[in-house]
Amino acid sequence: MLAIFGVLICAAVAVLAFLIGIVFLGVIMAVLAVIAIADLIVVIRRLRQRHTV
């Protein structure tokens, strides 16, 4: 799923940015990773609702 890809890429770039010392980019990518996790939760909930009805 696209949300999983977003979480993985954003988290990886955030970690690399923090290791390199680019804190601003790391914070932005960490926030985007959290948003992607929230999106993933919404997608999973909608899929479960669709299958239970």
C-alpha positions in Angstrom: 0.0 0.0 0.0 1.1 3.5 -0.6 0.8 4.5 3.0 3.3 1.9 4.1 5.7 3.1 1.4 5.2 6.7 2.7 5.9 5.6 6.3 9.1 3.7 5.4 10.5 6.4 3.1 9.7 9.3 5.4 11.1 7.5 8.5 14.3 6.5 6.6 14.9 10.0 5.4 14.2 11.4 8.8 16.8 9.1 10.4 19.3 9.9 7.8 18.7 13.6 8.1 19.2 13.5 11.9 22.4 11.5 11.5 23.8 13.9 8.9 22.8 16.8 11.1 20.0 18.4 9.1 17.5 18.7 12.0 15.0 20.8 10.1 14.6 18.1 7.4 14.5 15.4 10.0 11.6 17.0 11.8 9.6 17.6 8.7 10.1 14.0 7.5 9.2 12.7 11.0 6.0 14.7 10.9 5.2 13.4 7.5 5.8 9.8 8.7 3.3 10.3 11.6 0.8 11.6 9.1 1.4 8.6 6.9 0.8 6.3 9.9 -2.5 8.1 10.6 -3.4 7.6 7.0 -2.5 3.9 7.2 -4.8 3.5 10.3 -7.7 5.1 8.5 -7.2 2.8 5.5 -7.1 -0.3 7.6 -10.2 0.8 9.5 -12.1 1.4 6.3 -11.0 -2.0 4.9 -12.2 -3.8 8.0 -15.6 -1.9 7.9 -16.1 -2.9 4.3 -15.4 -6.5 5.0 -17.6 -6.8 8.1 -20.7 -5.3 6.5 
